[in-house]
Amino acid sequence: MNVEGEIRLALPGKGALEAATLAFLAECGLKVNRNNPRQYLASMSSMRGMEVVFQRAADIPALVQDGDAALGITG
């Protein structure tokens, strides 16, 4: 669960969507810091208070709809 005041961003956790999303964010100056590719949680040093959670692309819309993530990127 995220700390109060943090914004949770859901991103695809596998495959071509993950690679393309991470590359896009990095080009925008929003590099995702993930110590281990097997971790489901990460952060963005350029966006304090942003928690990144990696999920299956098909699950991301439901996470946003249910309020478990404020934002999501999926294909």
Summary of the structure (lengths in Angstrom):
residues: 75
radius of gyration: 11.4
end to end distance: 24.6
largest distance: 31.7
contacts: 192
relative contact order: 0.30
helix: 29%
strand: 27%
